[in-house]
Amino acid sequence: MLAPSAVPHFHFDANAILRYLRNDVPAQAHAVQLRLIEAQVGHLVIEIHPLVLAEVLFVLKSNYSSPRERNASTLLTFLDTPGVRVLEERRIREALVRYRDYNVSFIDVFLATLGAETSYPIFSFDRGLDKFKDIRRIEK
């Protein structure tokens, strides 16, 4: 049981974020909106795992043909919501910018972000990573 002063934390699933962003199931979008309002006033903390964001991006692009630029910008704005936290936030934000600017999967842009940050080479056969001049991809 939580201490009386403790603020509850929720993990958000991709479907909750998708319902809110798309407003395609109004009752569910409204339920998400109410939780976001609670988070904005400090009554709740919403935790979002990077894998959930990857799923949101995948679903938006593959199921709804939503443009990557809009998807990345929308998620960057969503993450600005007070009370919303994402693990590895700085990396995720950088990866979303790369995702917006390059035609590369979110997982690959996240890996490129890690490679740029650590200066470790990336062992991959995916030549799409060569678009990022701040990383070194190796095949052997």
C-alpha positions as CSV (number, residue, x, y, z in Angstrom):
1,M,0.0,0.0,0.0
2,L,1.2,3.5,-0.8
3,A,2.1,6.0,1.8
4,P,-0.6,8.8,2.0
5,S,1.8,11.3,0.5
6,A,3.1,9.1,-2.3
7,V,2.1,10.0,-5.8
8,P,0.9,6.9,-7.8
9,H,2.8,5.9,-10.9
10,F,1.1,4.3,-13.9
11,H,2.8,2.6,-16.8
12,F,1.1,3.5,-20.1
13,D,0.6,0.9,-22.8
14,A,0.9,1.8,-26.5
15,N,-2.9,1.3,-27.0
16,A,-3.6,4.1,-24.5
17,I,-1.3,6.5,-26.2
18,L,-2.7,5.6,-29.6
19,R,-6.3,6.0,-28.5
20,Y,-5.4,9.5,-27.1
21,L,-3.4,10.6,-30.2
22,R,-5.9,9.3,-32.7
23,N,-9.1,9.9,-30.8
24,D,-10.6,7.0,-32.7
25,V,-12.3,5.6,-29.6
26,P,-13.5,8.7,-27.9
27,A,-14.4,7.1,-24.6
28,Q,-10.9,5.7,-24.3
29,A,-9.2,8.9,-25.5
30,H,-11.2,10.7,-22.8
31,A,-10.0,8.3,-20.1
32,V,-6.4,8.9,-21.2
33,Q,-7.0,12.6,-21.2
34,L,-8.3,12.5,-17.6
35,R,-5.1,10.6,-16.5
36,L,-3.0,13.2,-18.3
37,I,-4.8,16.0,-16.5
38,E,-4.1,14.2,-13.2
39,A,-0.4,14.0,-14.2
40,Q,-0.3,17.7,-15.1
41,V,-1.5,18.7,-11.7
42,G,0.9,16.4,-9.9
43,H,-1.6,13.8,-8.7
44,L,-0.1,11.0,-10.9
45,V,3.1,10.2,-12.7
46,I,2.8,8.4,-16.1
47,E,5.8,6.2,-16.9
48,I,6.4,5.3,-20.6
49,H,8.9,2.7,-21.5
50,P,10.9,3.3,-24.8
51,L,9.6,0.0,-26.2
52,V,6.1,1.3,-25.9
53,L,7.0,4.4,-27.9
54,A,8.6,2.1,-30.5
55,E,5.3,0.2,-30.8
56,V,3.3,3.5,-31.0
57,L,5.5,4.6,-33.9
58,F,5.3,1.2,-35.6
59,V,1.5,1.1,-35.4
60,L,1.1,4.7,-36.5
61,K,3.2,4.1,-39.6
62,S,2.1,0.6,-40.5
63,N,-1.6,0.6,-39.6
64,Y,-2.5,4.2,-40.2
65,S,0.1,5.3,-42.8
66,S,0.8,8.3,-40.7
67,P,3.9,10.3,-41.8
68,R,7.0,9.7,-39.7
69,E,7.7,13.5,-39.3
70,R,4.2,14.0,-37.8
71,N,4.5,11.0,-35.6
72,A,7.9,12.0,-34.2
73,S,6.8,15.6,-33.6
74,T,3.5,14.5,-32.0
75,L,5.4,12.1,-29.6
76,L,7.9,14.8,-28.7
77,T,5.1,17.1,-27.8
78,F,3.3,14.3,-25.9
79,L,6.5,13.8,-23.8
80,D,6.5,17.5,-22.9
81,T,3.3,16.9,-20.9
82,P,4.0,17.6,-17.2
83,G,3.9,14.3,-15.2
84,V,4.8,12.1,-18.2
85,R,8.2,10.4,-17.9
86,V,10.1,8.2,-20.3
87,L,13.1,6.1,-19.4
88,E,16.2,7.3,-21.1
89,E,14.4,10.5,-22.0
90,R,17.4,12.4,-23.5
91,R,18.2,9.4,-25.8
92,I,14.6,8.9,-26.7
93,R,14.2,12.6,-27.7
94,E,17.4,12.5,-29.8
95,A,16.2,9.3,-31.4
96,L,12.8,10.8,-32.2
97,V,14.5,13.7,-33.9
98,R,16.6,11.3,-35.9
99,Y,13.5,9.3,-36.7
100,R,11.8,12.4,-37.9
101,D,14.7,13.4,-40.1
102,Y,15.8,10.1,-41.6
103,N,14.0,7.2,-43.3
104,V,15.3,4.7,-40.8
105,S,13.4,2.6,-38.2
106,F,13.0,3.8,-34.7
107,I,15.1,0.9,-33.3
108,D,17.9,1.8,-35.7
109,V,17.8,5.5,-34.9
110,F,17.9,4.6,-31.2
111,L,20.9,2.4,-31.8
112,A,22.5,5.2,-33.8
113,T,21.8,7.6,-30.9
114,L,23.6,5.1,-28.5
115,G,26.5,4.8,-30.9
116,A,26.9,8.5,-31.3
117,E,26.8,9.0,-27.5
118,T,29.2,6.2,-26.6
119,S,31.4,6.3,-29.7
120,Y,31.2,2.5,-29.9
121,P,30.9,1.1,-33.4
122,I,27.7,-0.6,-34.4
123,F,28.0,-4.1,-35.7
124,S,25.3,-4.3,-38.4
125,F,24.7,-5.3,-42.0
126,D,22.1,-2.5,-42.3
127,R,23.6,0.1,-44.6
128,G,20.8,2.5,-43.7
129,L,22.8,3.3,-40.6
130,D,25.5,4.8,-42.8
131,K,23.1,7.9,-43.1
132,F,24.4,8.9,-39.7
133,K,27.8,10.5,-40.0
134,D,28.3,10.6,-36.2
135,I,28.5,6.8,-35.9
136,R,30.7,4.0,-37.3
137,R,29.1,0.9,-38.6
138,I,31.1,-2.3,-39.0
139,E,30.3,-5.6,-40.7
140,K,33.4,-7.7,-39.8
